Amino acid sequence: MKRSNCLCFLMLMTVTGATWAYGSGSSSKACAKPAFSHFTPAENAEVAAGSSFSFTASANTYPNTIKVAVKGLPVTLKVTPKTEGGFQVSGTIPAALKGDYARVAISADAPYDCKGDGGWLVKIVE
């Protein structure tokens, strides 16, 4: 009797292990958040109010969802597709900001309801 119990237990473990190897069978897609890079001017650089800035957004970014605010003030953007993928985004730092640090805050959407954000800090001189 002990031998048959051991054999049943071994077969049960083998079948269960094989089932777990295939995962849950879920077909949900992974969220790949938009990424931002190549910030110009560089982090903590001194810039004049009204000067331009730019950055690159990843290829999975929906270009019409890219939003930028500098110290809470919205910025008008120019979004251009890049030949190697992604988007070149440029704008101008609001002229009203002077003599303080300001964060260039970026937000955008990507497929499967993925939201991403990023940004960098600049010092606005008078």
C-alpha positions, 0 to 999 in steps of 0.5 A: 500500500505504501508503494502505491501511495508514493507512486500516486504522490509522485505522479501528482507532483509531476502533473502539478509542476508541469501545469505551473510551468505554463503560467496562468494563461493570462493574456494581459499586456505589460505596461511600458511607460514612456521614457524621456531622455537627452535633456537640453539644457542639462540638469541644474544648468543656468538658463535665461527666462524665455530660452528654449529646451528640448528632450527625447520621448520614447517611441511608445509615447503617444505624441499628442499626450505629451505635456510639459509644465515649468514650475506649474506653468504650461508650455506650448510644445513642438513634437517632431518624429525622429527617424530612428524612433521616438520624438524630439520635443522642444519648447520655451521656458516661460518669460515670467520665471526669473531668479529661481529654480524650476522643474521642467515636468513632463507627462505622457501616455503610452499603450495599455493605459500606461502613464509616464512622467519625468523631468529635470531641474534648471536654474532660471537667471535674471 
